[in-house]
């Protein structure tokens, strides 16, 4: 205690096991050597060992290096993981949610959303204009990449031609954490506009549990009836959970 009898505040490191201290600015804005060396080592480990050689927080550090060039970013990487849970959920978090994390500014948000968009585009390129049935694993991978970490429900439709080639992938609606409004007539109308002859419905459950609700079953049946009247086949309805999915076709709902 101090002479006044009060406890003195002590500044403790955010992460006691960190091997880096807060950087001390150098003349001319130069990067301190211990941070510069750490960044070089991390980049080398990534180049030689790939992503599997790095835990999530170090992968985030690599991204943050470009957004924040002159600062120790390890505390921010760990703060993001503490807030959102894992690497994928950091990337899929909304700009508004990301902005609530201290240290996250426009540059960080922009770079993270660019990486998210790039991952979605890469996954989508593996299924577009391809035979869906023979590319089923790629379809599931794409659905999980784009939807499994969302915090609100999203409803998508995959439109197929007579050869079951994917000709369009469109988001039809966004909803809340446990509901998304879907209009069967609009789904059927859009299929006609695209000259699609078959559909695959996809939506996510933010809870992580892909078990269909009663409203999911009713909505699917309504779309089935609307499509059947127009000669359009409903191949399946996929519900995407956090780490697994449910197929209406496989489970006997269709």
VMD Tcl script that draws the C-alpha trace (Angstrom):
set ca {
  {0.00 0.00 0.00}
  {1.05 3.63 -0.46}
  {1.57 5.99 2.49}
  {-2.02 7.16 2.06}
  {-3.23 3.64 2.78}
  {-4.83 3.20 -0.65}
  {-3.91 0.45 -3.08}
  {-2.04 1.70 -6.10}
  {-3.31 0.73 -9.55}
  {-0.99 -1.50 -11.52}
  {-1.06 -1.77 -15.29}
  {-1.03 -5.44 -16.21}
  {-0.53 -6.88 -19.70}
  {-3.72 -7.92 -21.47}
  {-2.23 -11.33 -22.27}
  {0.42 -12.34 -19.67}
  {1.77 -15.16 -21.86}
  {2.36 -12.81 -24.78}
  {5.91 -12.72 -26.10}
  {5.47 -9.13 -27.24}
  {5.10 -5.90 -25.32}
  {3.29 -2.81 -26.48}
  {5.47 -1.19 -29.14}
  {7.48 1.92 -28.36}
  {7.36 4.43 -31.20}
  {10.73 4.98 -32.86}
  {11.92 8.11 -34.62}
  {10.44 8.41 -38.08}
  {7.71 5.87 -37.34}
  {10.01 2.85 -37.81}
  {8.69 -0.51 -36.68}
  {10.41 -1.82 -33.49}
  {12.72 -4.75 -34.29}
  {10.94 -7.24 -32.02}
  {7.66 -6.65 -33.87}
  {9.37 -6.61 -37.27}
  {11.14 -9.89 -36.49}
  {7.92 -11.48 -35.19}
  {6.10 -10.54 -38.36}
  {8.89 -11.95 -40.51}
  {8.91 -15.23 -38.55}
  {5.14 -15.57 -38.78}
  {5.12 -14.96 -42.52}
  {7.91 -17.52 -42.98}
  {6.01 -20.15 -40.97}
  {2.95 -19.55 -43.14}
  {4.93 -19.80 -46.38}
  {6.70 -23.01 -45.36}
  {3.94 -24.74 -43.39}
  {0.74 -23.29 -44.79}
  {-2.37 -22.37 -42.82}
  {-2.31 -25.65 -40.86}
  {0.92 -24.52 -39.21}
  {-0.79 -21.53 -37.59}
  {-3.53 -21.31 -34.96}
  {-6.48 -19.00 -35.58}
  {-5.05 -16.02 -33.72}
  {-1.86 -16.10 -35.78}
  {-3.82 -16.32 -39.03}
  {-5.68 -13.23 -37.87}
  {-2.38 -11.55 -37.07}
  {-1.25 -12.12 -40.66}
  {-4.36 -10.35 -41.92}
  {-4.05 -7.55 -39.39}
  {-0.40 -6.90 -40.36}
  {-1.66 -5.29 -43.56}
  {-4.42 -3.30 -41.86}
  {-2.31 -2.04 -38.96}
  {1.29 -1.74 -40.16}
  {3.00 -0.26 -37.08}
  {1.57 -1.95 -34.02}
  {1.57 -5.23 -32.11}
  {-1.68 -6.83 -33.36}
  {-1.64 -10.01 -31.27}
  {-3.90 -8.55 -28.52}
  {-6.41 -7.43 -31.15}
  {-6.38 -10.85 -32.86}
  {-7.13 -12.54 -29.55}
  {-9.78 -9.98 -28.65}
  {-11.56 -10.71 -31.93}
  {-11.48 -14.44 -31.25}
  {-12.73 -13.90 -27.69}
  {-15.64 -11.89 -29.07}
  {-16.64 -14.06 -32.04}
  {-15.32 -17.53 -31.21}
  {-13.30 -18.64 -34.22}
  {-11.59 -17.45 -37.40}
  {-14.61 -17.99 -39.65}
  {-16.96 -16.11 -37.33}
  {-14.57 -13.16 -37.21}
  {-14.64 -12.97 -41.02}
  {-18.42 -13.33 -41.19}
  {-19.20 -10.81 -38.44}
  {-20.99 -7.70 -39.64}
  {-19.09 -4.40 -39.91}
  {-21.23 -3.06 -37.06}
  {-20.28 -5.96 -34.79}
  {-16.61 -5.72 -35.70}
  {-16.62 -2.01 -34.97}
  {-17.59 -2.70 -31.37}
  {-14.19 -4.32 -30.71}
  {-11.68 -1.79 -29.44}
  {-8.89 -1.28 -31.95}
  {-10.96 -2.23 -35.00}
  {-11.26 0.60 -37.51}
  {-12.29 0.99 -41.11}
  {-9.07 -0.53 -42.48}
  {-9.47 -3.71 -40.42}
  {-13.16 -4.05 -41.28}
  {-12.51 -3.56 -44.99}
  {-9.68 -6.10 -45.12}
  {-11.64 -8.73 -43.20}
  {-14.69 -8.33 -45.45}
  {-12.46 -8.56 -48.56}
  {-11.09 -11.89 -47.30}
  {-14.61 -13.12 -46.55}
  {-15.81 -12.14 -50.03}
  {-12.80 -13.83 -51.62}
  {-13.48 -17.09 -49.76}
  {-17.11 -17.02 -50.87}
  {-16.17 -16.36 -54.48}
  {-13.63 -19.18 -54.52}
  {-16.15 -21.66 -53.09}
  {-18.82 -20.47 -55.54}
  {-16.51 -20.84 -58.54}
  {-16.26 -24.57 -57.81}
  {-19.97 -25.14 -58.36}
  {-21.17 -22.59 -60.93}
  {-21.87 -24.03 -64.38}
  {-21.13 -27.53 -63.08}
  {-23.24 -30.64 -62.69}
  {-24.57 -30.32 -59.16}
  {-25.05 -34.01 -58.37}
  {-21.46 -34.91 -59.27}
  {-20.20 -31.82 -57.41}
  {-22.30 -32.39 -54.29}
  {-19.40 -32.10 -51.83}
  {-18.43 -28.76 -53.39}
  {-22.04 -27.60 -53.09}
  {-22.11 -28.45 -49.39}
  {-18.74 -26.79 -48.87}
  {-20.00 -23.63 -50.57}
  {-23.17 -23.57 -48.47}
  {-21.22 -23.96 -45.24}
  {-18.65 -21.34 -46.27}
  {-21.30 -18.73 -47.02}
  {-23.97 -19.53 -44.45}
  {-22.92 -21.63 -41.45}
  {-21.45 -18.74 -39.44}
  {-24.17 -16.18 -40.07}
  {-26.00 -14.87 -37.01}
  {-29.29 -14.40 -38.86}
  {-31.20 -16.70 -41.20}
  {-30.66 -16.48 -44.94}
  {-32.63 -18.26 -47.67}
  {-30.96 -19.08 -50.97}
  {-32.06 -20.90 -54.09}
  {-29.79 -22.82 -56.46}
  {-31.34 -22.84 -59.95}
  {-30.53 -25.75 -62.28}
  {-30.98 -26.41 -66.00}
  {-32.24 -29.70 -67.55}
  {-28.75 -31.23 -67.17}
  {-28.69 -30.33 -63.46}
  {-26.02 -27.73 -64.13}
  {-26.09 -24.80 -61.71}
  {-27.05 -21.69 -63.67}
  {-27.77 -19.28 -60.82}
  {-27.33 -18.96 -57.07}
  {-29.44 -16.22 -55.52}
  {-30.27 -14.98 -52.06}
  {-34.04 -14.72 -51.85}
  {-34.47 -13.38 -48.33}
  {-32.80 -12.43 -45.05}
  {-34.42 -12.82 -41.67}
  {-33.85 -12.81 -37.94}
  {-32.07 -15.28 -35.70}
  {-34.89 -17.82 -36.06}
  {-37.07 -16.80 -39.01}
  {-36.74 -15.81 -42.64}
  {-39.72 -14.78 -44.80}
  {-40.07 -16.88 -47.96}
  {-42.71 -16.47 -50.68}
  {-43.21 -19.69 -52.71}
  {-44.81 -17.83 -55.62}
  {-41.74 -15.58 -55.97}
  {-39.40 -18.59 -55.94}
  {-41.38 -20.27 -58.73}
  {-41.61 -17.01 -60.69}
  {-37.85 -16.51 -60.54}
  {-37.26 -20.08 -61.74}
  {-39.38 -19.35 -64.81}
  {-37.47 -16.13 -65.47}
  {-34.19 -18.06 -65.46}
  {-35.58 -20.98 -67.49}
  {-34.61 -23.25 -64.62}
  {-36.08 -26.73 -64.55}
  {-34.99 -27.71 -61.03}
  {-34.21 -26.10 -57.69}
  {-32.30 -26.71 -54.50}
  {-33.40 -24.65 -51.51}
  {-30.84 -23.72 -48.86}
  {-31.15 -21.86 -45.59}
  {-29.17 -21.73 -42.36}
  {-30.01 -22.12 -38.70}
  {-27.88 -19.70 -36.63}
  {-28.51 -21.89 -33.57}
  {-26.28 -24.49 -35.22}
  {-28.95 -27.20 -35.09}
  {-30.17 -28.07 -38.61}
  {-33.34 -29.82 -37.43}
  {-36.24 -28.39 -39.47}
  {-38.97 -26.45 -37.73}
  {-42.64 -26.95 -38.52}
  {-42.59 -23.71 -40.52}
  {-39.58 -25.01 -42.52}
  {-41.55 -28.13 -43.46}
  {-44.70 -26.19 -44.37}
  {-42.76 -23.65 -46.46}
  {-40.94 -26.42 -48.32}
  {-44.22 -28.16 -49.12}
  {-45.68 -24.90 -50.43}
  {-42.71 -24.37 -52.74}
  {-42.93 -28.00 -53.86}
  {-46.58 -27.52 -54.81}
  {-45.91 -24.23 -56.63}
  {-43.02 -25.73 -58.60}
  {-44.82 -28.98 -59.41}
  {-47.67 -27.03 -61.01}
  {-45.09 -25.48 -63.37}
  {-43.14 -28.65 -64.11}
  {-40.16 -27.56 -62.02}
  {-38.42 -30.19 -59.88}
  {-37.50 -29.50 -56.27}
  {-34.43 -31.68 -55.74}
  {-33.76 -30.88 -52.10}
  {-33.91 -28.41 -49.26}
  {-30.69 -28.14 -47.25}
  {-30.59 -26.67 -43.76}
  {-27.07 -25.58 -42.84}
  {-26.01 -25.84 -39.21}
  {-22.70 -24.85 -37.69}
  {-20.81 -28.02 -38.56}
  {-23.34 -30.22 -40.30}
  {-26.36 -30.02 -42.57}
  {-29.75 -31.70 -43.02}
  {-31.14 -32.83 -46.36}
  {-34.93 -32.92 -46.67}
  {-34.53 -35.56 -49.40}
  {-32.33 -37.81 -47.28}
  {-34.50 -37.43 -44.18}
  {-37.70 -38.23 -46.05}
  {-39.35 -34.81 -45.96}
  {-39.40 -34.73 -49.78}
}
mol new
graphics top color blue
foreach p $ca { graphics top sphere $p radius 0.5 }
foreach p [lrange $ca 0 end-1] q [lrange $ca 1 end] { graphics top cylinder $p $q radius 0.2 }
display resetview
